[in-house]
């Protein structure tokens, strides 16, 4: 390949960054590597004034360089997941970034305008959060995903292009498996998730399955796997059914993986912002794949969770994503109050299927990131984004309680405990550990847990719950706004998470001492709460608290743990709850061999599936 043409002077961007420029045309090597626009001109640009304009331009370039670096890491991560999925050790495919035809045809000559500057939109010029270059196809057209849906103005302003599949099933059997999953299996796996009538209930799942072949194949894989391992009707007929469905699991999962490889490769070659809707759907597929892997006990979930969190961070950095994207237009508690509800026209899109899908998968990636950090001994990667996504007590956004039954603050508190644990281990390694600091930091978290528990108890004792409204012809619709149990029963779930977080913090602070009075009291209380769950199936969504509690029981309490676990019947064979029980039994067997000073929860969780 002949060397690139050169000009006599370096580009203005390299001068701005105080970097040596190779003066290559049409773009110098530095700017090309950083994926930013390159500017040549005979005269000094207007922003090169040795003053405010120059500093502002330098800040904008720095922001874009950092953003592009994050996107490159994301593309590499997605390429990594592609190689992991296919089990190949071959080198990654080259990443080619295409730019507009204006870039390739541009000639930098000494006659260029002295006021020329890199392409920055009016939106970019408003502040440091800018995008200096956009990625377009070689023909100068914007790159979109292979599947696009027409958008109206409201949708455009929220998620950009929305992925769309053929919206058909290949055969009746596929439709039966998908509806089996949406109507029976999904509610069993997510017993505390009850999307409202206004959100279309679980209809978003059907839309999700119909949006791409891979989504459909993943859902069919989970449905067939569930049927093969859960003997709903035990006997010879189930064994015959299991053989057939296991073949279907392998077939559908292979098809899904191959299709996802192509999609992640496409995603790795372009910016997430170019098609935010398709990126969100891809995030859902990756999380669905993780769910399938935790059901089957696969260890690949770690690699795929890395990819999911990386992709989610890129989605969060997109300027197209508005900050209230996770917030419903009204408080769900008001739906059955009988009061009139007002929804602004621009909020109507928040009831669309892709919006409900977005909220659900965002909740999953946030919770998975936090819970996995307790096992992987690393800080939650999405910690810095919690306030933006979840909001706070005064301005809530995404409410995890409506997905897993537990309030937001409990999960963010668990994230804080992870940070204390990591701080303790790091300071002990480098010789700067302070017991006083540990006690102080732990006391602050205990205070948060105590206040939250007191507020929860007070609201339950005061009988604060939502009326189900008048009965009658449309009373059935009320079941979609309120789950089919007394709302007070859902407070049990948050209490279980609170007490499990307290157990986790006690182990971090004092070491592994299951016999201590503080731990004994909480374990005993938690076992009673597990026993009082309105439905044994709720345990399937409480694998992490169940594991934490069960690992700390006495020999006399082991039978209680087994009885609670066995109450889930054949569903106990499914992934996380099964892993939690196996982990606890493993700890019981080596109870007398554990070093109380070095053993901790991370050691218990090591090597098991994500307890999500």
C-alpha positions in Angstrom: 0.0 0.0 0.0 1.5 3.4 -1.0 2.2 5.8 1.9 -0.4 8.4 2.7 0.0 11.8 1.1 1.4 14.5 3.4 1.0 18.2 3.8 3.7 20.6 4.9 2.1 21.5 8.2 0.5 19.5 11.0 -3.2 19.5 11.6 -4.8 22.0 14.0 -6.2 19.3 16.2 -2.7 17.9 16.9 -1.5 21.4 17.6 -4.4 21.9 20.0 -3.5 18.7 21.8 0.2 19.4 21.7 0.9 16.2 19.8 3.4 15.4 17.0 1.5 15.1 13.7 2.5 12.9 10.8 0.6 15.4 8.4 -1.0 12.6 6.5 -3.8 13.2 4.1 -6.8 13.0 4.2 -6.5 12.4 7.9 -3.4 12.3 10.2 -2.7 9.1 12.1 -3.4 10.5 15.5 -6.9 11.8 14.6 -7.7 8.6 12.7 -6.7 6.4 15.7 -8.8 8.5 18.1 -11.8 8.6 15.6 -12.0 12.4 15.6 -12.1 14.8 12.8 -8.9 16.2 11.4 -8.5 19.8 10.4 -5.9 21.3 8.0 -6.0 25.0 7.0 -3.4 27.6 6.0 -4.7 30.1 8.5 -5.4 29.7 12.2 -9.0 28.6 13.0 -11.1 31.1 14.9 -11.1 29.0 18.1 -7.3 28.9 18.2 -7.2 32.2 20.2 -4.9 31.2 23.1 -7.9 31.9 25.3 -11.4 30.8 26.2 -12.4 29.4 22.8 -9.2 27.3 22.6 -9.7 25.9 26.1 -13.4 25.1 25.3 -12.4 23.4 22.1 -9.7 21.4 23.9 -12.2 20.3 26.5 -14.6 19.2 23.8 -11.9 17.2 22.0 -10.9 15.5 25.3 -14.5 14.5 26.0 -14.9 13.0 22.6 -11.5 11.2 22.9 -12.7 9.6 26.1 -16.1 8.8 24.7 -14.6 7.1 21.7 -12.2 5.2 23.9 -15.1 3.9 25.9 -16.9 2.8 22.7 -13.8 1.1 21.4 -13.6 -0.9 24.7 -17.2 -1.7 24.2 -16.7 -3.0 20.7 -13.7 -5.1 21.9 -15.9 -6.5 24.7 -18.7 -7.4 22.3 -16.1 -9.0 20.0 -14.9 -11.0 23.0 -18.3 -12.2 23.8 -18.6 -13.3 20.1 -15.5 -15.4 20.4 -16.5 -16.8 23.7 -19.9 -17.8 22.4 -18.5 -19.6 19.4 -15.6 -21.1 21.5 -13.1 -20.0 19.0 -9.5 -18.9 19.7 -9.1 -17.2 16.4 -8.1 -13.6 16.4 -10.9 -11.0 16.4 -12.1 -9.6 13.1 -10.7 -6.3 12.3 -12.8 -3.3 13.4 -13.4 -1.0 10.5 -14.9 2.4 11.2 -16.5 4.0 8.2 -17.0 7.8 7.9 -18.9 9.9 5.6 -17.9 10.4 2.0 -17.1 13.9 2.8 -14.2 12.6 5.0 -12.8 10.4 2.3 -13.1 13.1 -0.4 -11.9 16.0 1.7 -8.7 17.7 0.6 -6.8 19.7 3.0 -5.2 22.6 1.1 -3.6 25.8 2.0 -6.7 27.6 0.5 -9.0 26.2 3.2 -10.9 28.7 5.2 -9.1 30.0 8.2 -12.3 29.8 10.2 -12.9 26.1 9.5 -13.2 23.7 12.4 -14.1 20.1 13.0 -17.8 19.2 12.5 -19.5 19.9 15.7 -23.3 20.1 15.9 -25.2 23.0 17.5 -26.0 20.6 20.3 -22.3 19.9 20.8 -21.4 23.5 20.8 -23.5 24.1 23.9 -21.2 22.3 26.2 -18.3 19.9 26.8 -20.5 16.8 26.3 -20.0 16.8 22.5 -19.6 14.4 19.6 -17.0 15.7 17.2 -17.5 13.1 14.5 -20.4 11.0 13.4 -20.2 7.5 11.9 -21.9 7.2 8.6 -21.6 4.8 5.8 -19.2 5.2 2.9 -22.1 6.5 0.8 -22.7 9.2 3.3 -25.9 7.7 4.8 -26.5 7.0 8.4 -25.8 3.4 9.5 -28.9 1.7 10.9 -29.5 -1.8 12.0 -30.7 -4.4 9.6 -34.2 -4.2 11.2 -35.8 -0.8 11.6 -39.2 0.5 12.6 -40.8 3.8 11.5 -40.8 6.2 14.3 -43.0 9.1 15.3 -41.5 12.2 17.0 -42.0 11.1 20.5 -40.4 7.8 20.0 -37.6 9.4 18.0 -36.8 11.7 20.9 -36.5 8.7 23.3 -34.8 5.7 21.8 -34.1 6.5 18.1 -34.6 3.6 15.7 -36.4 0.6 17.3 -35.5 -2.9 16.2 -38.2 -4.8 14.4 -38.3 -8.4 13.1 -40.7 -10.1 10.7 -43.3 -10.3 13.5 -44.2 -13.9 12.5 -43.5 -17.3 13.9 -42.1 -20.1 11.8 -44.6 -22.7 13.0 -47.3 -23.4 15.5 -44.8 -25.2 17.8 -42.7 -22.1 18.2 -45.8 -20.1 19.0 -46.8 -22.7 21.7 -43.4 -22.6 23.3 -43.3 -18.8 23.4 -46.8 -18.5 24.8 -45.9 -21.2 27.4 -43.0 -19.1 28.4 -44.9 -15.8 28.6 -48.0 -17.2 30.3 -46.6 -19.8 32.7 -42.8 -20.0 32.9 -41.9 -16.3 33.1 -44.4 -15.6 35.9 -42.9 -18.5 37.8 -39.4 -17.2 37.4 -40.4 -13.6 38.2 -43.2 -14.0 40.6 -43.0 -10.5 42.0 -43.1 -8.7 38.6 -46.6 -7.5 37.7 -46.6 -4.9 34.9 -49.8 -2.8 34.9 -52.7 -3.0 32.5 -51.6 0.4 31.1 -48.2 -1.1 30.2 -49.9 -4.0 28.4 -49.1 -6.5 31.1 -46.6 -9.0 29.8 -47.4 -8.3 26.2 -43.9 -6.8 25.8 -42.5 -10.3 26.1 -44.4 -11.4 23.0 -43.3 -8.3 21.1 -39.7 -9.0 22.2 -39.9 -12.6 21.0 -41.3 -11.5 17.7 -38.7 -8.7 17.2 -35.8 -10.9 16.2 -35.2 -14.6 15.4 -32.6 -14.7 18.2 -35.0 -13.4 20.9 -37.5 -16.0 19.8 -35.0 -18.8 19.8 -33.7 -17.9 23.3 -37.2 -17.9 24.7 -38.0 -21.2 23.1 -34.7 -22.6 24.5 -35.7 -21.5 28.1 -39.2 -22.8 27.7 -38.0 -26.2 26.4 -35.3 -26.5 29.0 -37.8 -25.7 31.8 -40.2 -28.4 30.5 -37.3 -30.9 30.3 -36.1 -30.5 33.9 -39.4 -29.7 35.7 -41.6 -32.8 35.8 -44.9 -31.1 35.9 -46.5 -34.5 35.3 -43.9 -37.1 36.4 -43.8 -40.5 34.7 -42.8 -42.1 31.4 -44.5 -39.5 29.4 -42.4 -36.8 30.9 -39.2 -38.7 30.2 -40.2 -39.0 26.6 -41.1 -35.3 26.5 -37.7 -34.4 28.2 -35.7 -36.2 25.4 -37.6 -34.3 22.7 -37.4 -30.9 24.4 -33.7 -31.3 25.2 -33.1 -31.8 21.5 -35.1 -28.6 20.9 -33.0 -26.8 23.5 -29.8 -27.6 21.8 -31.2 -26.7 18.3 -32.8 -23.4 19.3 -29.9 -22.2 21.5 -27.4 -22.9 18.7 -29.5 -20.9 16.2 -29.8 -18.1 18.7 -26.1 -17.9 19.4 -25.2 -17.9 15.7 -27.7 -15.0 15.1 -26.4 -13.1 18.0 -22.8 -13.4 16.8 -23.8 -11.6 13.6 -25.6 -8.8 15.5 -22.8 -8.2 18.1 -20.3 -8.0 15.2 -22.5 -5.4 13.6 -22.8 -3.5 16.9 -19.0 -3.7 17.4 -18.4 -1.7 14.2 -20.5 1.3 15.0 -21.5 3.7 17.7 -24.4 2.7 20.1 -25.9 6.1 19.5 -26.4 5.3 15.8 -29.2 2.9 16.7 -30.1 3.1 20.3 -33.2 1.0 20.0 -31.4 -1.9 18.4 -28.7 -1.6 21.1 -31.3 -1.8 23.8 -32.8 -4.9 22.2 -29.4 -6.5 22.0 -28.9 -5.8 25.7 -32.2 -7.7 26.3 -31.0 -10.6 24.3 -27.6 -10.8 26.2 -29.5 -10.7 29.5 -31.9 -13.3 28.3 -28.8 -15.4 27.4 -27.4 -14.9 30.9 -30.8 -16.0 32.3 -30.6 -19.1 30.2 -27.1 -19.8 31.4 -27.9 -19.4 35.0 -30.8 -21.8 34.6 -28.5 -24.4 33.0 -25.6 -23.8 35.4 -23.2 -22.5 32.7 -20.2 -20.5 33.8 -20.2 -18.3 30.7 -22.6 -15.8 32.5 -19.6 -13.8 33.8 -18.3 -13.0 30.3 -21.7 -12.1 29.1 -22.5 -10.0 32.1 -19.4 -8.0 31.4 -20.6 -7.5 27.8 -24.1 -6.5 29.1 -22.8 -3.9 31.6 -20.3 -2.5 29.0 -23.1 -2.2 26.4 -25.4 -0.6 29.0 -22.8 2.0 29.9 -22.5 2.9 26.3 -26.3 3.3 26.1 -26.2 5.6 29.1 -23.6 7.7 27.5 -25.8 8.3 24.4 -27.1 11.9 24.1 -30.4 10.5 22.7 -31.2 8.9 26.1 -33.3 11.2 28.3 -32.8 11.1 32.1 -36.4 10.1 32.9 -36.5 7.2 30.5 -37.1 4.8 33.3 -39.9 6.7 35.0 -43.6 5.9 34.6 -45.8 9.0 34.1 -47.6 8.4 37.4 -47.2 6.6 40.7 -48.4 3.0 40.4 -49.9 3.1 43.9 -52.5 5.6 42.6 -53.9 3.3 39.9 -56.5 1.7 42.2 -57.2 4.8 44.3 -60.1 5.9 42.2 -58.6 9.3 41.5 -58.4 10.6 37.9 -55.0 10.1 36.2 -53.6 12.6 33.8 -51.0 11.5 31.3 -49.3 14.1 29.0 -49.3 13.2 25.3 -45.5 13.1 25.2 -45.6 10.4 28.0 -47.9 8.1 26.1 -44.9 6.3 24.5 -43.8 5.2 28.0 -46.5 2.6 27.8 -45.1 1.1 24.6 -43.8 -2.5 24.7 -40.2 -1.4 24.0 -40.3 1.0 27.0 -41.6 -1.7 29.3 -38.9 -4.0 28.0 -36.3 -1.3 28.6 -37.3 -0.8 32.2 -37.3 -4.6 32.9 -33.9 -5.3 31.4 -32.4 -2.2 33.0 -33.6 -3.5 36.4 -32.0 -6.9 35.6 -28.6 -5.5 34.6 -28.5 -3.2 37.7 -29.3 -6.0 40.1 -27.1 -8.5 38.4 -24.2 -6.1 38.5 -24.6 -5.6 42.3 -25.2 -9.2 43.2 -22.3 -10.5 41.0 -19.9 -8.1 42.7 -20.5 -9.9 46.0 -19.1 -13.0 44.4 -16.5 -11.6 42.0 -14.9 -9.3 44.7 -15.0 -6.3 42.4 -17.0 -3.0 42.8 -20.3 -2.8 40.9 -19.4 -1.4 37.5 -22.6 0.5 37.3 -22.3 2.1 40.7 -21.8 5.6 39.3 -25.0 5.4 37.4 -27.3 4.3 40.2 -28.7 7.7 41.0 -29.3 8.6 37.4 -31.2 5.3 36.7 -32.9 4.7 40.1 -33.3 8.3 41.3 -33.6 9.0 45.0 -36.4 9.1 47.6 -37.4 12.6 46.5 -37.3 11.9 42.8 -37.6 8.2 42.1 -37.1 6.9 38.5 -36.8 3.1 38.0 -38.4 1.3 41.0 -36.9 -2.2 41.4 -39.7 -3.1 43.8 -42.0 -3.5 40.8 -39.6 -6.0 39.3 -38.1 -8.1 42.1 -40.2 -6.9 45.1 -37.4 -5.2 47.0 -36.9 -1.4 47.3 -34.1 0.4 45.5 -32.2 1.6 48.6 -31.6 -2.0 49.8 -29.7 -2.9 46.6 -27.6 0.3 46.7 -26.8 -0.5 50.3 -25.6 -3.9 49.3 -23.3 -2.1 46.8 -21.9 0.0 49.6 -21.2 -3.1 51.6 -19.3 -4.6 48.7 -17.2 -1.4 48.7 -16.5 -1.7 52.4 -15.4 -5.4 51.9 -13.1 -4.4 49.1 -11.6 -1.5 51.1 -11.0 -3.8 54.1 -9.2 -6.4 52.0 -7.1 -3.8 50.1 -6.0 -1.9 53.2 -5.1 -5.2 54.9 -2.9 -6.1 52.0 -1.1 -2.8 51.9 -0.9 -2.4 55.7 -3.1 0.6 56.1 -6.1 -1.1 57.7 -7.9 0.8 60.5 -10.4 -1.0 62.7 -11.9 2.3 63.7 -12.6 3.3 60.1 -14.1 -0.1 59.5 -16.4 0.2 62.5 -17.4 3.7 61.5 -18.2 2.8 57.9 -20.1 -0.2 58.9 -22.1 1.7 61.5 -23.2 4.2 58.8 -24.6 1.3 56.7 -26.2 -0.3 59.7 -27.9 3.0 60.4 -29.3 3.1 56.9 -30.6 -0.5 57.2 -32.2 0.2 60.6 -33.9 3.4 59.4 -35.2 1.7 56.3 -36.5 -1.3 58.3 -38.2 0.9 60.8 -39.9 2.9 58.0 -41.1 -0.3 56.4 -42.5 -1.6 59.6 -44.2 1.6 60.4 -45.9 1.8 57.0 -47.1 -1.8 57.4 -48.4 -1.3 60.9 -50.2 1.8 59.8 -52.0 -0.2 57.2 -50.8 1.9 54.4 -51.8 0.0 51.3 -53.7 0.7 48.2 -57.3 0.0 48.0 -58.3 -2.4 45.3 -61.2 -0.1 44.3 -64.8 -1.1 43.8 -65.6 -4.5 42.5 -67.8 -5.2 39.6 -67.4 -5.8 35.9 -64.0 -4.3 35.5 -62.5 -5.5 38.8 -60.3 -7.9 36.9 -58.4 -5.0 35.5 -57.4 -4.1 39.1 -55.5 -7.4 39.4 -53.1 -6.0 36.8 -52.4 -2.9 38.9 -52.1 -4.8 42.2 -50.6 -8.3 42.5 -52.9 -11.1 43.5 -51.8 -10.9 47.2 -52.2 -8.4 50.0 -49.8 -5.6 49.3 -48.5 -5.9 52.9 -47.2 -9.3 52.0 -44.7 -7.7 49.6 -43.0 -6.0 52.6 -41.8 -9.4 53.6 -39.6 -9.5 50.5 -37.9 -6.2 51.3 -37.4 -7.3 55.0 -35.7 -10.5 53.8 -33.3 -8.5 51.6 -32.6 -6.1 54.5 -31.8 -8.8 57.0 -29.7 -10.7 54.4 -27.7 -7.4 53.8 -27.2 -7.1 57.6 -25.8 -10.7 57.7 -23.5 -9.8 54.8 -22.3 -6.7 56.6 -21.8 -8.5 59.9 -19.5 -11.1 58.1 -17.6 -8.3 56.4 -17.1 -6.4 59.7 -16.4 -9.3 62.1 -15.5 -12.4 60.1 -17.2 -15.7 59.8 -18.9 -16.3 63.2 -22.2 -18.0 62.6 -22.5 -18.8 66.3 -22.6 -15.1 67.4 -25.8 -13.9 68.9 -26.3 -11.1 66.3 -26.1 -13.5 63.4 -28.2 -16.1 65.2 -31.0 -13.7 65.8 -31.1 -12.5 62.2 -30.9 -16.0 60.7 -33.7 -17.2 62.8 -35.9 -14.2 61.8 -35.1 -14.7 58.2 -36.0 -18.4 58.2 -39.4 -17.4 59.7 -39.9 -14.9 56.9 -39.0 -17.4 54.2 -41.5 -19.7 55.8 -44.2 -17.0 55.8 -43.9 -16.2 52.1 -47.4 -16.1 50.5 -46.2 -18.6 47.8 -43.3 -21.0 47.9 -42.6 -19.9 44.3 -41.4 -16.5 45.6 -38.2 -18.2 46.8 -37.1 -18.5 43.1 -36.6 -14.7 43.1 -34.8 -14.7 46.5 -31.8 -17.0 45.7 -29.2 -14.5 47.0 -30.8 -13.9 50.4 -31.6 -17.6 50.7 -28.0 -18.5 50.1 -26.6 -15.9 52.5 -29.0 -17.0 55.2 -28.6 -20.7 54.6 -24.8 -20.6 54.8 -25.0 -19.3 58.3 -27.6 -21.7 59.9 -26.8 -24.1 62.7 -27.0 -27.9 62.3 -30.4 -27.8 64.0 -31.7 -25.4 61.4 -30.6 -27.3 58.3 -33.8 -29.3 58.2 -35.8 -26.0 58.1 -33.7 -24.8 55.1 -34.3 -28.1 53.3 -38.1 -27.9 53.9 -38.3 -24.4 52.6 -36.3 -25.4 49.5 -38.3 -28.5 48.9 -41.6 -26.5 49.0 -40.7 -25.1 45.5 -41.3 -28.7 44.2 -39.9 -29.4 40.7 -38.9 -25.7 40.2 -36.1 -26.3 42.6 -34.1 -27.8 39.7 -33.9 -24.4 38.0 -30.5 -22.7 38.2 -30.0 -20.0 40.9 -32.1 -21.5 43.7 -30.6 -24.9 43.1 -27.1 -23.4 43.2 -27.9 -21.6 46.4 -29.0 -24.9 48.1 -25.9 -26.7 46.8 -23.7 -23.9 48.1 -25.2 -24.0 51.6 -24.9 -27.8 51.8 -21.2 -27.5 50.8 -20.6 -25.0 53.6 -22.4 -27.2 56.1 -20.1 -30.1 55.2 -16.9 -28.1 55.9 -18.3 -26.1 58.8 -15.6 -27.3 61.2 -12.8 -26.6 58.7 -13.5 -23.0 57.9 -11.1 -20.3 59.0 -13.3 -17.8 60.8 -11.0 -14.9 60.1 -10.5 -15.3 56.4 -13.7 -17.0 55.2 -16.4 -14.7 53.9 -19.5 -14.6 51.6 -17.3 -14.2 48.5 -15.7 -17.5 49.3 -19.1 -19.1 49.6 -20.2 -17.7 46.2 -17.1 -18.5 44.3 -17.6 -20.7 41.3 -21.4 -20.8 41.3 -24.0 -19.3 38.9 -25.2 -15.8 39.3 -27.8 -15.8 42.1 -30.3 -13.6 40.2 
